[in-house]
Amino acid sequence: MSPRAELLEIVGQLKTLLSSYPEIGLDPSTALISRSPVPRSPAKGATEGGEEQGNKSSPSISLGAVSVSNSSGSTLSRPGAPVLRSSATAEGGEAEVGRGVDIPKLSGESVSEPNVGQSPPMDLDALRAFIGDCWRCKLSQRRTHLVFGEGSPTARLVFVGEGPGAEEDAAGRPFVGEAGKLLTKIIENGMGLKREDVYICNVVKCRPPHNRDPEAEEVRTCLPFLKEQIRIIKPEVICTLGRIAAQSLLGREFKITQERGNWFSFMGTPLMATFHPAYILRNPSEERALKKLVWEDVQKIMGRLGLKVKKNE
């Protein structure tokens, strides 16, 4: 069985278990709450970071206190949030070999079980299947659709916003509203690329209520998925759109008006921060000046990618 099929089987087992909760008088919304400590000692035959030595057993995913195996001997006692063990990044976003990305549970506690380590998803489809119908943070309670991201899986350029808006939540796609139209114009008219040539996603995958800023716990819960998207795509440049996206990736406070237009690094990839298209649209009196600044940033990205700048821009 392929890794993707194994993941789909595990997700199916979890959904089946959750669907049985109402029948036995339990509330599915409590499924992600931790009720017991998670063992953290590595299993026999495993090294730090979950890499096994000697004979390898069938992969499984930790579900809080539940270990769901891909074999017929599955043990299901209580559902929780799967733990993604993958190539990790150290604090500050730089790649560090041999460590895993821990996906926090709803309580905010980081889950790490080396004895049930799961190999990292090989492609974006496998990662999307791993995320499933995510309940890992409170943003899931009001969303219409989880907005994973879209574009080329081998894109040289990845755009990262802060989170979906109302139109994106309704459509299940990133940047499809007015801000998305402006971003598409930048990509196609300014850079001379097609929208499908790049990859577009957000820090959090579900819409924050009333378009508020994502909270720290929500960012912390969702950021490992973004890191996996970047690890899989391996872009040459990342462009963050707005203050929240930049500070989420860089792990510190970020002053967009002062620091945009400079090069930073995330997971070893050059990162350029610029204004969010929605910010431009919300400030019509400054629209011309803001667009000029964004174009300056875009030209730096084009130079890094070896793209020719149009003379009439």
Buried (B, 14 or more C-beta within 10 A) or exposed (E): EEBBEBBBBBBEBBEEBBEEBEEEEEEBEEBBEBEEEBBEEBBEEBEEBBBBEEEEEEBBBBBBBBBBBBEEEBEBEBBBBBBBBBBBBEEEBEBEEEBBBBBBBBBEEBBBBBBBBBBBBEEBBBBBBBBBEBBBBBBBEEBBBBBBBBBBEEBBBBBBBBBBBEBBBBBBBBBBBEBBEBBBBBBEEBBBBEBEBBBBBBBBBBBBEEEEBBBEBBBBBBBBBBBBBBBBBBBBBBBBBBBBBBBBBBEEEBEBEEBBBEEBBBBEBBBBBBBBBBBBBEEEEEEEEBBEBBBEBBBBBBEBBEBEBEEEE
